[in-house]
């Protein structure tokens, strides 16, 4: 895989949630977040992090950018002392799904 392909995948990974959020008015986004318990956000990532993320997702097809970010964020919070059963459950659920155990990840 060429560096340009990795950059395009990484940019698309960051751009997809942003495009979806722009289609919806801000009031609807807030209402959806309350109903679903899900909030979307956009973040700039350094290129090495984007490349590593794209490479990992390419080699582990049962992972996607959403699962990777959720697992990473929940893991960071758990490791840094956030005492929440819900966060711990999210971390464990994302890290140890049955399809990921089959791949060794």
C-alpha positions as CSV (number, residue, x, y, z in Angstrom):
1,X,0.0,0.0,0.0
2,X,1.3,3.4,-1.0
3,X,1.6,6.4,1.4
4,X,-0.9,8.3,-0.7
5,X,-3.5,5.4,-0.3
6,X,-3.0,5.4,3.5
7,X,-3.4,9.2,3.6
8,X,-6.6,9.0,1.5
9,X,-8.1,6.3,3.8
10,X,-7.2,8.3,6.9
11,X,-8.7,11.5,5.5
12,X,-11.9,9.6,4.5
13,X,-12.0,8.0,8.0
14,X,-12.0,11.5,9.6
15,X,-14.2,13.1,7.0
16,X,-17.1,10.6,7.0
17,X,-18.6,11.5,10.4
18,X,-18.1,15.2,9.7
19,X,-20.1,15.0,6.5
20,X,-22.9,13.1,8.2
21,X,-23.1,15.7,11.0
22,X,-23.2,18.6,8.6
23,X,-26.3,17.2,6.9
24,X,-28.2,17.4,10.1
25,X,-29.1,20.6,11.8
26,X,-27.5,21.2,15.2
27,X,-30.8,20.8,17.1
28,X,-31.4,17.4,15.5
29,X,-27.9,16.3,16.4
30,X,-28.5,17.1,20.1
31,X,-31.8,15.3,20.1
32,X,-30.3,12.2,18.4
33,X,-27.5,12.1,20.9
34,X,-30.0,12.1,23.7
35,X,-32.1,9.4,22.1
36,X,-29.2,7.1,21.0
37,X,-26.7,7.9,23.7
38,X,-24.2,8.5,20.9
39,X,-22.3,11.8,20.2
40,X,-20.2,12.3,17.0
41,X,-17.1,14.4,17.0
42,X,-14.3,15.4,14.7
43,X,-10.6,15.5,15.6
44,X,-7.4,16.1,13.7
45,X,-4.9,13.3,14.0
46,X,-1.2,13.5,13.3
47,X,-0.3,11.6,10.1
48,X,1.7,8.8,11.8
49,X,-1.4,8.0,14.0
50,X,-3.7,8.1,10.9
51,X,-1.3,5.8,9.0
52,X,-1.1,3.3,11.9
53,X,-4.9,3.3,12.3
54,X,-5.4,2.7,8.6
55,X,-2.8,-0.1,8.6
56,X,-4.3,-1.8,11.6
57,X,-7.8,-1.7,10.1
58,X,-6.5,-3.0,6.8
59,X,-4.9,-6.0,8.5
60,X,-7.7,-6.6,10.9
61,X,-10.9,-6.5,8.8
62,X,-13.2,-7.2,11.8
63,X,-12.2,-3.8,13.2
64,X,-13.3,-0.4,11.8
65,X,-12.4,3.2,12.7
66,X,-15.4,3.5,15.1
67,X,-14.6,0.3,17.0
68,X,-10.9,1.3,17.2
69,X,-11.6,4.8,18.5
70,X,-14.2,3.6,21.0
71,X,-11.8,0.9,22.4
72,X,-8.9,3.3,22.5
73,X,-10.8,6.1,24.3
74,X,-12.5,3.7,26.8
75,X,-9.2,2.0,27.4
76,X,-7.4,5.3,28.1
77,X,-10.2,6.3,30.5
78,X,-10.1,3.0,32.4
79,X,-6.3,3.0,32.6
80,X,-6.4,6.6,33.9
81,X,-8.7,6.0,36.8
82,X,-12.2,6.6,35.5
83,X,-14.4,4.4,37.7
84,X,-17.4,3.7,35.6
85,X,-19.0,0.3,34.9
86,X,-20.4,1.6,31.6
87,X,-17.0,2.7,30.4
88,X,-15.4,-0.6,31.5
89,X,-18.1,-2.5,29.7
90,X,-17.5,-0.5,26.5
91,X,-13.8,-1.2,26.7
92,X,-14.2,-4.9,27.3
93,X,-16.9,-5.3,24.7
94,X,-14.8,-3.6,22.0
95,X,-11.6,-5.4,22.9
96,X,-12.9,-8.9,23.3
97,X,-15.8,-9.3,20.8
98,X,-16.1,-12.9,19.6
99,X,-15.1,-12.1,16.0
100,X,-11.9,-10.4,17.2
101,X,-10.9,-13.5,19.3
102,X,-11.0,-15.6,16.1
103,X,-8.4,-13.3,14.5
104,X,-6.2,-13.2,17.6
105,X,-6.9,-9.5,18.3
